């Protein structure tokens, strides 16, 4: 027992120098209710919104030293550095350097941060690069150790077991997470989850508030793939084939005469799947010979290919197995919009929803050929200033029909990218229709 304890102490001592604290500063805009009012001049209030600085911290760990680019690379979580205007990285030896975001990925919650070769950090980092393990070899019940800086308490070590594997978290399709009971708290995010060999098997990423013994980590194999993409392209390139699938329940499995797979419930128009001949009702049982047991399996096997890759989709149709070659297309635009939907809603103070029969009945929406329902408008927001109201139906944007909330935000995002000043909305309110201008908020480079 004492020997095991000594080995664990040595393991932690060896790992801790490779773990860093990441300090961030974010600028949050607070609406000034007195801006552009008589009160502003009378009381001397500034005629603009207030900018509030918010400080945060997380963890990261050393993974690479690049002598050509003279940079030390660290892995962390996307949510640790997201929207940060200033990043500082503090190493175990006390060195503090300005951090640079090399790339980030909201879907997997992985980011790569770098610091320059200064104050001899390259020599320190070379000695303390953490070894990345193989998360595919993890088993439930295996001992793991979480290291990080929870609530600013640097170098905190907690121990537990792998509770489950391939857990699905909302907002992260195709990304299976490690569940652990090793205590994880705010500030642990971005720190390493290691096994008893001292290898990093995950990145501590999330807790469920109010629950005990429920922590989650990004599998390191997943993080390695994301890191490789970021270092090669500056972003993550994923694929899609354009199908909507549903789980194969025991009842459906009996009806279709199959034991495993997922059911294609819809094939998107003009998608690679449609062009290749995949049909609704097909049961996808394998991708490139690898079995598909659940939706997450299919997503992972498709997404982790560069766009334009030929994949062999094995389906069961009318009791017969068929191999169909499909050329994937880019998932990037879809990922960007879906991953940033909440960010865009907050930015514009506007929530729009697809028009469904339930919403038509609930809000007595007039019959329209297309459009999206304005579900919410924040007071003082850009959407409010544009005159939009809850219950309005946005029919077109720049004279193009809009058929879904996703399509609406794609158009807005494209307008941002081309640095447009505004977009033209055609809106129905009750029985009346009108045009209005929605200003486009400029994105920071």
N, C-alpha and C positions, 0 to 999 in steps of 0.2 A: 504493500500500500504506500509506504513511504517513498519507494523507488518511483512509483507512478506519479506521486506528487512532485518529486524532484524533476522528473522528465517534463511534466506540465509547466513547471516554473521556467525551466530552460527554454521550452518552446515559446512561451510568452515573451521572455527576455529577448529572444532572437527576432520575434515578429514586431514588437513595439517600435523599434527605430524606423521601420518602413512605413509606419502609419503617421499621417499628418493631420493637422487641424486646418479646416478651410473656413476663413472668415469672409462674409459677404456683406455688401451694402446694396440695398435696392432703393430706388426713388419711387414713391407712390404719390400720385396726384390726388389731392383732397379738394373737393369742390368748394369754392368760395361763394357763399350765398349772396354776398354783398357786391360781387363783381358786376360792373356795368349798371349800378343802381345809384340813386342820389346819396345813399348811406355811405358809399365808398368815398366820395369826396368830403362829405360832411364830417365823418368820424375819422377820416384818414386811413381807412382800410386799403390795402393794395388792390388794384383793379385787375387781379388775376387769381387763378387757382393757387392753392398752397401746395408746395412740394414737401413731403415728409420722408425723411431718411429712415429706413428700417434696416437694422443690423441682424444678421443671422450667422449661424455656424453649422458646420457639418464635418464630415471626415473624408479622407481620401487615402490612397496608398500608392507607393512607388511601384511602377511596373516596367519602366524602360528608361534608358539613358541614350540619347541620340547625339553622338559626338559630331556628326556632320552638321546637324541643325543647331547644335549647342543648346539642347533642351532636355529637361527631365520631365517625363510624363507620369501622370497619376490618374488612376481610375476613381471615379466618384459617382454620385447619383445626379441625374439631370435636375431633379427638383432642388438640389443643394445650391446649384449655381444659376438656375433659371432666372432671367430678367435682372441679374446682378449687374450693377454699374461699376463695381469695384470688387476685386477678389484678392485676398492675401492668403498665402499658404505658410503655415508655421510648422517646421519640422521638429522632431524630438530633440535635436541638438540646440534648439533655440533660434535657428536661422528663420527669418521671415522674408519672403519674396513675393513680388506681385505675380499673380496668376493670370494665365491667358486661357480662354476656352478654345480648344482646338476643334471640338465638335460635340454635339449633344444629340440625344435621341429620346424624345418624350415617351415613345411607345414602350421601350425596354427600361426606361428610367436610368439610362447609363450616359455618362459624360466623360470626356477626356480633357484634363486640364494640364497645362505645362508651365514650368518656371524656367527662366533663363539660367545659363551657367554663370552664377555669381557667388561670391563669398565661399568658393570651394565646394558648393553644393553637389557638383557632379561627382566628386570623390566620395562624399558621404553617401550619395544615392546609389553609386555602384556597389557599395558594400551591403546595402539594405534593400535591394530589389526583392520584392516578395515573389515566391515561386507560385505560379498558377497551376492548380490541380485539374482534375477531370471530374466535373460535377455529374457526368453521366454514370459514374461509378457509385454515387451516393446511395445509401439504403436507409429507410426509416429505422430509427433506433440508434443510428450512428452518432457518436459524440462530436459536437462542434463547439467552437469558441468564437464569440463575437467580440471584436475590439473596435473602440471608437471613442468619441468625446461627448457622451450624453450630457445635456444641460451644461456644457462647458467643462465638465470634469474630464480632463484629458487623460488618455491612456487607460480608460476603464475597460476591464475584462470581465465578461460574463460567460457562463458555460451552460450548455443544454444538449438536446439531441435533435436530430432531424425528425420532425413530427410527421411530415408528409412531403411528397414531391409533386411537381407539375401542377401546382395550385393556380387557378385562374383568378386574376384580380380585375375588377371592373375598369374599363378604359385601356386594357393592355391585351388586345386579341393576339393570339399566337405566341404569347409570352408566358411560359409556365414558371412559377416561382417556387422556391424552397420554403416550406413552413418549418419554423423552429420554435422551441420554447425557451431558447436562450434569451434572457431579458434584453429587449431593444427599446431605446427611448429616443426622443428628439435629440439630435446631435450625433447619434450613432450612424445616421444615414451616410452612406458612402464608405463606411469602414469595412474591413474584411471579415468574412466568416471563414474560419480556418478549420481544417481537420486535425487529427492527432499526429499527422506527419508534418504539420506546419505549412501545408499547402492551402492557398486560398481557393475555396470551393464556391464562394458566393460573395455578393456585395449587399450588406445590410441596407434595407430600403424602406420598409413600412411596418407600421403597427396598426392594429385596429383599436381605436380609442374605446375605453371602457371594458375591454376584454383583457384577460390575463393569460400569459403563456402563448400568445399568438403574435409571432413576429414573422416577417417574410424577407427573403433575400433573392437577388437576381442570380441564377446559376452562372458560375464563372465561364462555362462554355458559351453561353449566350452572350455574356459581356465581352468575351474575347472576339467573337464574330463581329459584334458592334464596333469594338475598338479597331479591328482590322479595316472595316469599312470606312470609319472616320479618318484613320491615318492615310488611307489610300485615296478617298474621294472627298473628304471633308464633311461627309454626311453619310447616311445609311441608305443604300439602294435595295428596295424590296420589290417583290413581284406579286402579281395577282393574275387570276385567270377569268374572273368575272362570274362567279356563281354564288348564290345564297344557299346555304345548307342547313339542315336540322339534324338533331341527334336521332340515332336509330334506337327507339324504345323496344322493349321486349315484344310488345304487341305488333309494332311495325316490322320488326325482324321476322316474326312468325309469318306475317302477311306476305313479305317479299321473299321469304325463303332463304335469308342470309343470317349469319351470326354476328358479323362485325361490319363496320363502315359508317358512312354518313349519307343522308339522302339529299340529293339536289332538289331543292324546292323551287328554285328560280334560276334561269340563265339570263344574264344581262344582255341587253341589245347591243350588237356590234362588238361583243367581248371576244377574247381569244377562245373561251369555251364554246361560245355560240358558233364561231367559225369552224372549230374543230369537230363539231357534231355532238357535243354533250347535251343531254336533254333532261328536262324535269322528270323526276322519278328514277333517274339513274342512281345507283348506290356506289359511291366512290369507296373502294376497298384498299387501294394502294396508290402510292406515288413513287415512281422509279423503283418499284419492287418492294418498297417499305410499307408495312401495313398501316392502315388508317383505322383507328378504333374510335376516336372522338374528334370533334370539330377542331380542337386545339392541335391535334396531330396534323390535320390537313393544312391548317394555317401555317404551321412551322415549316412543313415540307415544301410548301409553295413559296412562302415569303422569303425564305433564305436562299434565293437564287437571284442573280442579276437579271434585270428585265431583258427579254429577248432570248431567254433560255428555253430549250425544248425539254419538256417534262412528259414522262409517260404516265398517263392517268388510267388506272385500271378500274373499270366500272362493271357492275352486274346489271344487265338489262334483260328483262324477261327470262331470268334464270341462267343466262349465259354471261361468261366473263369476256369483256372486250377491252383491248388496249387502245387508247386514243392518245396520239401525240398532240400536245398543246404548246404553242409558243407564248410564253408569259409576256405580260406588259407591265409597265411601271405602276407601282402602288403608291409612289411618292406623293403625288398630288392629293390622292384620297387620304393618305396618312396625315398629311399636313393639315388638311381641313378638319378631319375628324379629331385629330389630336389637339387642335387649337380652337375647337368650336366654343368652349367655355371662355377661352381667352378673348375671342372676337366678340362674344356676347357682352362680356364685361367692358370691353373697350368701347363699344358703340352704345352700350346701355339698351340693348335690343335683344329680345328673344323671339324667334320665329319658329313656327312648327308646321309640319306637313298637315294638309287638310285631310282629316280622316272622317269616316261616318260618325264616330263618337263625338268629335269636335263640332261637326255640322249640327248634330242634334243638340248638344249642350249649349252652343253659342248662337244657334239659329243662323248659321252662316248662309248667305244667299248662294244660289247655284252659280258657280263660275267654272270655266273650262280648265283653268289652271291657277296657280298662285300659292302663296304661303300665308298663314295666319300670324298676325302680330299678336303674340301671346303676352308680352310684357314690355313696357318702356320705362326706363329709369328717369326720374325727374332730374332735369338739368343736363342730361346726356346729349350726345350728338343726335340720336334718334328723336329725342324730345324736341330739340331745336328745329329738327326737320319737320315737325308737326305731326309725327306719327302717333297714333293712339292704339291702345289695346282694342282688339276686335277688327282693326283694319285688315284688308287683304292686299298684299303686295302682288300685283299681277305680272308686272314686267320690271326688269332692270335694264336701263339703256335700250329700251324698246324690244328686249328679248324676253319671251315668256319664261317664268320661273315655276318649276314643278315640284321642288323640294327644298327643305331648309339647307340641306347639304349643297345643293346647286346654288342657292342664294349666296352662301358664304364663300363658295369658290369664286363667284363673280367679284365679290368684294375683295377677296385676297388678291385676285389678279389685278384689280384696279389699284390696289396698294403697290403692287410690284412694278406697275408701269407708271407709278407716281402721278396718278390722276388726282385732280382736285376734288371731284365729286362724281356721283352717279345719279342718273335720272330714274326716279321711281314712278310707276303708274299704279295708283292705289284706289281700291274700292272701299267706300265707307257707307254702309247701308246700301241704298239704291244709287248713290252718287259716286262718280269717279273723278279723280283729279291727279295732276302731276305734282311732284315735290322733289326737291334736291336733297340728297343725303351726302354731307361732306365726307370725304375719305381721309381718315387719320393717317398721317405719314408715319411710316415705320422707321425706327432708328437703324442706321447702317451698322 
